[in-house]
Every structure is written in structure tokens, then in C-alpha cells.
Amino acid sequence: MKYKDYYQTLGVERSATADEIKRAYRKLAHKYHPDISKDPQGESKFKEIAEAYAVLKDAEKRQAYDDLGRRPAGESFTPPPDWQQHFNTAENGFDNVDLADLFEAFRRTRHGAQAQREIPIPGQDYEIVVPVSLEQIFRGDRIEVSAELPEFDANGLAHRVVRTFHVKLPKGAAHGHRLRLAGKGGPGYQGGRPGDLYVVLALQPHPLYRVDGRDVYIDLPLAPWEAVLGTVVRIPTPGGPVELDIKPGTTAGTRLRLAKRGLPATNGGAGALYAVIRIDVPKTVSANERNLYEQLAAASRVNLRQHLEKEATP
């Protein structure tokens, strides 16, 4: 489990009195209360403060916390054997237990007494990153996501379990889009509401398309004669194949725009698809093809380097 320094969270010394702990809690709770704080991390800080106070304000829980020793915040550790015996937990039984959940179990089980009324503490919010394909976003698919979340066992300890959810991708979803699954996060304490689970979409690289906002780009290779003479090509788009008219004299780098062939937007519209022309020169040619190229070179009056040759003349 990960060690949490509750004294550091409240900004008090380990020797602080109960009154000092209470004053520190009230000051910080007011500062970071979600209804007051403008800090974007205010809600998570408020939860951490409430969790620390719930342990340190109780003499027995504070003593049990102090018995764990002092460690750097965030350090992984295993509770001593007497803790394991107290909770009837095997040697590795605490591997996936949160420290806050351990003290919640302590509160529930100490001396077999009925739990005291505590300040309701909301459950923790969790966030997972889920890879999605361009096709899934375009179609608005229903995807399956899995997250490792805490769940209370019969002894009151929260162990990590894998839970699976099915999520419908909304119209206009894109890379970085954050979907909220209300109440699907960590369980609350003392009657507090459960936390939320946030699913962050990560658009994966595509073998054909590049995405810029709602617009989609695709490279379109042409042979030299196709660029010179013009042609009609069939290209893929996220919504299905289309035919594209290539005008004679099309140059490399030209962007041909297909309106509303990109990704859908929240307002019902859609981005565009851009076919970016790339002229590919054959690496090998037959004898007949070479002969034709030589005839073209001899007959052509085109001098693409005229401006360079002029500058290079002494």
C-alpha cells in the first residue's frame, strides 16, 4: 500500500494537539471547499484533508496510524504483523488496499463497537486513458473499458478489482475528450457519495489518415503522367470511398478539399477531408518506358530550372 502523510496534509507537526489539528482542518476545509475554492484541484485537496482529519481527530485511529511509523509520502510499504492479525489478513493481503480504507475498516471493527457518526467523505474520482480508433469515433461506437477500482470486502477493507463498463462515444468525440461515468469511481465513506470515473479518449495513429481537429488528411500518390494529363481516382474516406477528379497539370503538395468528409462535430456538421497530392517517380522502368521518357525529354520545351540557371550564370 502507499503511505499517506496525514500530518503533512493538514500542515501540522506530529506532536500537534487535538485542538491544533481541528483548527488546521477547519482552515483548510474552508479554503478548499468545492463551493468556495477556485483552485482546479480544490475538490481533490478537500477530500485529502477530510481523510487526514478523519484519522487524526480520533485518538485510537491516530495512535494506530502513528504505530505504522513515519515514511515519505507515497512510499510503498507493508503494515506490521500485528496489523495483519488484527484484520485477519494474509501476508500479502494489504498489497492492493488503500491506507484510507484500512483506517475505515479500523473504525468499523475496533472493540466490536458500533461505528461513530463521521463527516461524510465523497469517494475518490478515478481517471483512465482508453485508446480509440478513428473509425470508432467517426461511427460513435459503443466501446468496452476496464478499470481497476476499490471495492469493500467482508472485513471492510477495500481491495482493487477490475470492473468493466460499456461506453457510447458521443457525437463530436475527439482525442482528449473526457467522458464522466457518475458514481462509478471509489466508494464513499460515512455515507459520502461515490466518486466518478473519467474516461479520457486517446486517438490512435492511423495507417492512412492524419487528424487535425475535425479535419482529416490523406496522402494521394500520383504518377507523373496522371499529374500532367489528369485522371479520376477512387480514394477511401472515413465515411466510405469516393471518386476524385484530378485536373491536368496538378502539382505536388496541392490539397484537394472534400467538404464534410472529416470527423463529425457536436453541432451536427463535420470537418473536411484533404487529399494531399504526392507525385511518385517510378524507381524502375522498362526499355519501352525509358524510350518514351527520352522522346518526351527531347520534345518538351519545359525548363523547370530556368530561374536557378539564370542565378547561377556568372
Secondary structure, DSSP 8 states (H G I E B T S, - for coil): -B---HHHHHT--TT--HHHHHHHHHHHHHHH-TTT---TTHHHHHHHHHHHHHHHTSHHHHHHHHHT----TT-B----HHHHHHTT--TTTTTTB-HHHHHHHHHHHGGG--------B----EEEEEEE-HHHHHHT-EEEEEEEEEEE-TTS-EEEEEEEEEEE--TT--TT-EEEETT-SS--BTT-----EEEEEEE---SSEEEETTEEEEEEEE-HHHHHH-EEEEE--TT--EEEEE-TT--TT-EEEETT-S-B-TTS-B--EEEEEEE---S---HHHHHHHHHHHHH----TTHHHHHHH--
